[in-house]
Amino acid sequence: MNDRICQEQLRMNRISFDKLCYILQVKGGLKTIRNVTIKEVVACFLHILGHDLKNRTISVVYTRSGETVSRHFHMVLKAVLKIGKDNIKQIDSPVCFERDGKWKWFPGVSGALDGTHIKMTVSPQDKPRYRDRKGDITTNVLASC
């Protein structure tokens, strides 16, 4: 494929894609399996992440079963996590909330994300309770780290 299509579908150019495949193979331990190349499984993985696609959609696009797509996705994810140890630098957060009284109920928390709406599926009779101001069915989540 050309750079424009690669950028649109996988969110990276061909050179970066080839480098990522090489790194996942050499350092991440990703291996070619029967009838599927490393480039195909990495493209499938990036396609899912880049467009927030469901397993069923990807299985139609790549003409693979849903189980195969799931297995390949997890295979690439494990390789990414393996190389992540070398490429992602962990730092200690200098932020301290000990003196702020509202954080006393959350010991060890370094931050929070408030007001995040997560789309959800509910029964038809419960939909009015979960409808947000934009008309979507969501719930508000407080997440902490």
Sequence and secondary structure as in RCSB ss.txt:
>XXXX:A:sequence
MNDRICQEQLRMNRISFDKLCYILQVKGGLKTIRNVTIKEVVACFLHILGHDLKNRTISVVYTRSGETVSRHFHM
VLKAVLKIGKDNIKQIDSPVCFERDGKWKWFPGVSGALDGTHIKMTVSPQDKPRYRDRKGDITTNVLASC
>XXXX:A:secstr
  HHHHHHHHSS HHHHHHHHHHHHHTS    BTTB HHHHHHHHHHHHHHT  HHHHHHHTT  HHHHHHHHHH
HHHHHHHHHHHH          TT GGGTTSTT   EEEEEEEE    GGGHHHHB TTS BEEEEEEE 
